[in-house]
Amino acid sequence: MPQAADIDGLNHTNNAVYVQWCEKIGWAHSEALGLGLADYQRLDRAMAIRRGEYDYLLPTILNDELTLGTWLTASDGKLTMERRFQLIRNRDQATILRGRWELVCIERSSGRARRMPPDFSQAYLAAIVRPALTEAETNSLHASNL
């Protein structure tokens, strides 16, 4: 739910706030899959955003009730992964934002691209959903009311 500090000079939620929300739900989803920051540190690996795209479709205003969902849609099983986002306004179910991240596995200590460790492959690859969602795949989608 947008708070007063999230509202810009046009009386809409600032686009940068949506990006912050995507980052927060991305981490929450990763943690729900069993991989948190401590695991990234222990394994000396991280999934880093190589490219982020956001389509801002409609504005939101102060106190709009929103639901933000995220899911993993693709991976080469070695180095790259794709995460998608959708933000919906609850009162009319309108899609406010669609987003997509291209992620690459890096070695934290050097910043260089490195193969995903088995812990990443086991958690992330099992959570990938395809375009036609089954009930089980829909259940792996992580959503948060804002």
C-alpha positions in Angstrom: 0.0 0.0 0.0 1.6 3.3 -1.0 2.4 5.5 2.0 2.7 9.3 1.9 6.5 9.1 1.5 6.0 7.0 -1.7 3.9 9.7 -3.5 5.6 12.0 -5.9 4.8 15.5 -7.2 2.2 14.1 -9.6 0.3 12.6 -6.6 1.1 9.1 -7.8 3.4 6.4 -6.4 6.9 7.1 -7.6 8.2 4.5 -10.0 11.3 4.0 -7.9 9.1 2.7 -5.2 7.8 -0.1 -7.4 11.5 -1.1 -8.1 12.1 -1.3 -4.4 9.0 -3.4 -3.9 10.2 -5.8 -6.6 13.6 -6.2 -4.9 11.9 -6.9 -1.6 9.5 -9.5 -3.0 12.4 -11.1 -5.0 14.3 -11.6 -1.8 11.2 -12.9 0.1 10.6 -15.4 -2.7 14.2 -16.5 -2.6 14.1 -16.9 1.1 10.8 -18.9 0.8 12.6 -21.2 -1.6 15.3 -21.7 1.1 18.0 -19.3 -0.1 18.7 -16.2 1.9 21.6 -13.7 2.1 23.4 -16.0 4.6 23.4 -18.8 2.0 24.7 -16.4 -0.7 27.5 -15.4 1.7 28.3 -19.1 2.6 28.3 -20.2 -1.0 30.2 -17.1 -2.3 27.5 -16.9 -5.0 24.6 -14.5 -5.8 22.0 -14.1 -8.5 22.6 -10.5 -9.7 20.4 -8.4 -11.9 21.9 -8.1 -15.3 18.9 -6.3 -16.8 15.7 -5.0 -15.4 12.6 -4.0 -17.4 9.5 -2.4 -16.0 6.3 -1.6 -17.8 4.4 1.1 -15.8 0.9 0.6 -17.0 -1.3 2.6 -14.6 -0.7 4.9 -11.7 -1.5 4.2 -8.0 -2.3 6.6 -5.3 -2.0 7.0 -1.6 -3.5 4.0 0.3 -4.3 1.9 -2.8 -4.3 -1.8 -1.8 -2.0 -3.7 -4.1 -0.8 -7.2 -4.6 2.7 -7.9 -6.0 3.5 -11.3 -7.4 6.8 -12.8 -8.6 7.9 -16.0 -10.1 10.8 -17.6 -11.9 10.2 -18.3 -15.6 13.4 -19.5 -17.2 16.9 -20.7 -16.6 19.7 -22.2 -18.6 20.4 -24.3 -15.5 24.0 -23.1 -15.3 24.4 -19.3 -15.2 21.2 -17.4 -16.0 17.7 -17.1 -14.7 14.6 -14.9 -15.4 12.3 -13.5 -12.7 8.9 -11.8 -13.6 6.7 -9.5 -11.6 3.1 -8.3 -11.7 1.5 -5.6 -9.5 -2.3 -5.6 -9.3 -4.6 -3.0 -7.8 -7.0 -5.0 -5.6 -10.1 -2.9 -6.0 -10.4 -3.5 -9.7 -7.8 -6.2 -10.4 -6.1 -3.8 -12.9 -2.5 -4.6 -13.7 -0.4 -1.6 -12.7 3.1 -2.9 -13.5 4.8 -5.8 -15.2 8.5 -6.4 -14.7 11.2 -8.7 -15.8 14.8 -9.3 -14.5 17.5 -11.1 -16.3 19.7 -12.6 -13.6 23.2 -14.0 -13.7 25.0 -16.1 -11.1 28.1 -14.4 -9.9 30.9 -15.2 -7.4 30.4 -12.6 -4.7 34.1 -12.3 -3.9 35.1 -11.4 -7.4 31.9 -10.2 -9.1 32.6 -12.6 -12.0 30.0 -14.8 -13.6 30.1 -18.3 -12.2 28.1 -21.5 -12.6 25.2 -21.9 -10.1 26.1 -24.1 -7.1 23.9 -27.2 -6.6 22.0 -25.4 -3.8 20.9 -22.7 -6.3 20.0 -25.3 -9.0 17.9 -27.4 -6.5 15.9 -24.4 -5.1 15.5 -22.2 -8.1 15.1 -24.6 -11.0 12.4 -26.5 -9.1 10.4 -23.3 -8.8 10.4 -22.3 -12.4 6.9 -21.9 -13.8 6.0 -22.1 -17.5 3.6 -19.7 -19.3 0.6 -22.1 -18.9 0.4 -22.4 -15.1 -0.8 -25.6 -13.5 -2.3 -25.5 -10.0 1.0 -26.7 -8.5 3.0 -24.1 -10.4 0.5 -21.4 -9.3 1.1 -22.4 -5.7 4.9 -21.7 -6.1 4.1 -18.1 -7.0 5.0 -15.7 -4.2 2.6 -12.8 -3.6 2.5 -10.1 -1.0 -0.2 -7.5 -0.3 1.2 -4.0 -0.1 
